[in-house]
Amino acid sequence: MKDSPSVFKTILLKQKVHVTNSCIHIFNMLCNCLVGHHIPPANLPPTTMTE
């Protein structure tokens, strides 16, 4: 089994997308913590919000 450059490039691209999604997820969580008092996070039920 020999890895072709295209397969290797696809693996790198998938890893890059995964890392980017992780960074976006962390950034969104930080934003939710900062502005969570005003804007409810989309992925959490409203019951977790403190008025």
C-alpha positions as CSV (number, residue, x, y, z in Angstrom):
1,M,0.0,0.0,0.0
2,K,1.5,3.2,-1.2
3,D,0.1,6.6,-0.2
4,S,-0.4,8.8,-3.2
5,P,0.1,12.6,-2.8
6,S,-3.6,13.2,-3.4
7,V,-4.5,10.9,-0.5
8,F,-1.9,12.6,1.7
9,K,-3.2,16.0,0.7
10,T,-6.8,14.9,1.5
11,I,-5.7,13.7,5.0
12,L,-4.0,17.0,5.7
13,L,-7.0,19.0,4.5
14,K,-9.3,17.0,6.8
15,Q,-7.0,17.6,9.7
16,K,-6.9,21.3,8.9
17,V,-10.7,21.5,8.8
18,H,-10.9,19.6,12.0
19,V,-8.5,22.0,13.8
20,T,-10.4,25.0,12.3
21,N,-13.7,23.6,13.6
22,S,-12.2,23.1,17.0
23,C,-10.9,26.6,17.1
24,I,-14.3,28.0,16.0
25,H,-16.1,25.8,18.7
26,I,-13.7,27.1,21.4
27,F,-14.2,30.7,20.2
28,N,-18.0,30.3,20.2
29,M,-17.9,28.9,23.8
30,L,-15.8,31.9,24.9
31,C,-18.2,34.3,23.2
32,N,-21.1,32.5,24.9
33,C,-19.4,33.0,28.3
34,L,-18.8,36.7,27.6
35,V,-22.2,37.6,26.2
36,G,-24.2,34.8,27.7
37,H,-25.9,37.2,30.1
38,H,-27.5,38.9,27.1
39,I,-27.7,36.4,24.3
40,P,-28.6,32.7,25.1
41,P,-26.3,30.2,23.5
42,A,-27.9,28.4,20.6
43,N,-26.7,25.0,21.7
44,L,-28.0,25.3,25.3
45,P,-31.5,25.1,26.7
46,P,-32.9,28.4,28.0
47,T,-33.2,26.9,31.5
48,T,-29.5,27.3,32.0
49,M,-29.6,31.0,31.7
50,T,-29.5,33.2,34.7
51,E,-31.6,36.3,34.7
